[in-house]
């Protein structure tokens, strides 16, 4: 974003895709180029270890969507799990939407599509 020289992002070869972080990189670059037959998209948030895991209904507090089961054996912390419709998930998605829209506006691209 603060590069003193223009940054070019190029999606290549045909059939390749810029997805996830690649979508943000393409939108942040000064010039975005794509070979014929390439794709852009799928910038939905995922955890560093993979897709955001979902709590089962019997494991979660109905009001927050957060996991309510106690710590596991020997008191170790349980894996944090978030329901897809939880407040935290909505917050993360809304933040990502605002960020990609801002990148689109900054570079003169279609913010609604972003």
Secondary structure, DSSP 8 states (H G I E B T S, - for coil): ---SS--EEEE-STT-EEETHHHHHHHHSSEEEE-TT-EEE-----BTTBS-----GGGB-TTT-BB-----GGG------B-TTSHHHHHHHHHHHHHHHHHHHHTT--TTT-
